[in-house]
């Protein structure tokens, strides 16, 4: 029953939405405002110095940003970094440092894998395996359990 109600309510919502859209459409599509010819103003005010819309103004780098700029090779030393740096420069430096960090992590993982292979081969040479270690551990647990039972029996005999 709930499934039927849900489908009906969704159908009603879609139907109402379609009705609203079709009532507001005209022959020009979604635009209902009539087209007007643009009149050019007589006196155009001088605009400020044009600036690219996609560029952000300067960004004041933090100490970590300065280190990233030096690590990425954008600047030789932290003293050469200006007070305001474009966001694109900071972003490029961050991306370069991010890629270098990924390379370091990959090299570390490969080194750790090789180390594990080397240690595994040494363990095989000593005839060590997880199966033998588990069997030894279970044998120790059985011995401890046997000792505890013997101690409990000895204690109960003393009490009588």
C-alpha positions as CSV (number, residue, x, y, z in Angstrom):
1,X,0.0,0.0,0.0
2,X,2.8,2.4,0.9
3,X,4.5,1.7,-2.5
4,X,1.3,2.7,-4.3
5,X,1.0,5.9,-2.2
6,X,4.6,6.8,-2.9
7,X,4.2,6.2,-6.7
8,X,1.0,8.3,-6.7
9,X,2.6,11.2,-4.8
10,X,5.6,11.1,-7.1
11,X,3.3,11.1,-10.1
12,X,1.3,14.0,-8.7
13,X,4.5,16.0,-8.1
14,X,5.8,15.4,-11.5
15,X,2.5,16.2,-13.1
16,X,2.2,19.5,-11.2
17,X,5.8,20.4,-12.2
18,X,5.2,19.6,-15.9
19,X,2.0,21.7,-15.8
20,X,3.8,24.7,-14.2
21,X,6.5,24.5,-16.8
22,X,4.2,24.2,-19.8
23,X,2.1,27.1,-18.6
24,X,5.1,29.5,-18.2
25,X,6.7,28.5,-21.5
26,X,6.2,30.7,-24.5
27,X,7.3,30.4,-28.1
28,X,10.8,31.7,-27.1
29,X,11.5,28.9,-24.5
30,X,12.0,29.9,-20.9
31,X,12.4,33.6,-21.5
32,X,9.2,35.6,-20.9
33,X,10.8,39.1,-21.2
34,X,10.5,40.7,-24.6
35,X,13.7,41.3,-26.4
36,X,14.8,45.0,-26.5
37,X,17.4,46.6,-28.6
38,X,20.4,47.8,-26.5
39,X,21.0,51.5,-26.6
40,X,24.6,52.6,-26.2
41,X,25.2,55.2,-23.5
42,X,26.5,58.5,-24.7
43,X,29.2,58.9,-22.1
44,X,31.0,55.8,-21.2
45,X,32.7,56.1,-17.8
46,X,36.4,55.1,-17.9
47,X,36.7,51.6,-16.4
48,X,39.3,50.7,-13.9
49,X,42.3,48.8,-15.1
50,X,41.0,45.6,-16.6
51,X,41.8,42.5,-14.6
52,X,41.3,38.9,-15.8
53,X,38.2,37.5,-14.2
54,X,39.7,34.1,-13.5
55,X,42.7,35.4,-11.6
56,X,42.5,35.9,-7.9
57,X,44.4,38.8,-6.3
58,X,47.4,38.1,-4.2
59,X,47.6,35.5,-1.5
60,X,49.7,35.8,1.6
61,X,51.6,32.5,2.0
62,X,51.9,30.9,5.4
63,X,55.1,29.3,6.7
64,X,54.0,25.9,5.3
65,X,53.2,27.5,2.0
66,X,56.6,29.1,1.9
67,X,58.3,25.7,2.6
68,X,56.2,24.2,-0.2
69,X,57.3,26.9,-2.6
70,X,60.9,26.2,-1.8
71,X,60.6,22.4,-1.9
72,X,58.8,22.6,-5.2
73,X,61.6,24.7,-6.7
74,X,59.6,27.8,-7.3
75,X,62.0,29.9,-5.2
76,X,65.6,29.2,-4.1
77,X,65.1,30.4,-0.5
78,X,62.2,31.5,1.7
79,X,63.6,35.1,1.7
80,X,63.0,35.4,-2.0
81,X,59.2,34.8,-1.7
82,X,57.3,38.0,-2.0
83,X,54.6,39.0,0.4
84,X,51.8,38.4,-2.0
85,X,51.9,35.4,-4.3
86,X,49.2,34.4,-6.9
87,X,47.0,31.5,-5.9
88,X,48.0,29.6,-9.1
89,X,51.6,29.6,-7.9
90,X,50.7,28.3,-4.5
91,X,48.4,25.7,-6.1
92,X,51.1,24.5,-8.5
93,X,53.6,24.2,-5.6
94,X,51.1,22.2,-3.5
95,X,50.4,19.9,-6.4
96,X,54.1,19.3,-7.0
97,X,54.8,18.6,-3.3
98,X,51.7,16.3,-3.3
99,X,53.2,14.3,-6.2
100,X,56.6,14.1,-4.5
101,X,54.9,12.9,-1.3
102,X,53.1,10.2,-3.3
103,X,56.4,9.1,-4.8
104,X,58.0,8.8,-1.4
105,X,55.0,6.8,-0.1
106,X,55.2,4.5,-3.1
107,X,58.9,3.9,-2.6
108,X,58.4,3.3,1.1
109,X,55.7,0.7,0.4
110,X,57.8,-1.1,-2.2
111,X,60.7,-1.1,0.3
112,X,58.5,-2.5,3.0
113,X,57.3,-5.3,0.7
114,X,60.8,-6.2,-0.3
115,X,61.8,-6.3,3.4
116,X,58.8,-8.6,4.2
117,X,59.8,-11.0,1.3
118,X,63.4,-11.0,2.6
119,X,62.4,-11.8,6.2
120,X,59.9,-14.5,5.0
121,X,62.7,-16.2,3.1
122,X,64.9,-16.1,6.1
123,X,62.1,-17.6,8.2
124,X,61.7,-20.4,5.7
125,X,65.4,-21.1,6.0
126,X,65.0,-21.5,9.8
127,X,62.0,-23.8,9.2
128,X,59.6,-21.3,10.9
129,X,56.0,-20.9,9.8
130,X,52.8,-19.6,11.1
131,X,51.5,-23.1,11.5
132,X,54.4,-24.3,13.6
133,X,54.1,-21.1,15.8
134,X,50.4,-21.7,16.3
135,X,50.9,-25.3,17.3
136,X,53.6,-24.3,19.8
137,X,51.4,-21.6,21.3
138,X,48.4,-24.1,21.6
139,X,50.7,-26.6,23.3
140,X,51.9,-24.0,25.8
141,X,48.2,-23.1,26.5
142,X,47.4,-26.8,27.1
143,X,50.3,-27.2,29.5
144,X,49.2,-24.1,31.4
145,X,45.7,-25.3,31.6
146,X,46.9,-28.7,32.8
147,X,49.0,-27.1,35.5
148,X,46.0,-25.0,36.7
149,X,43.9,-28.1,36.9
150,X,46.5,-29.9,38.9
151,X,46.9,-26.9,41.3
152,X,43.1,-26.7,41.7
153,X,43.0,-30.5,42.6
154,X,45.9,-30.1,45.0
155,X,44.2,-27.2,46.7
156,X,40.9,-29.0,47.1
157,X,42.7,-32.0,48.6
158,X,44.4,-29.8,51.2
159,X,41.1,-28.2,52.1
160,X,39.6,-31.6,53.0
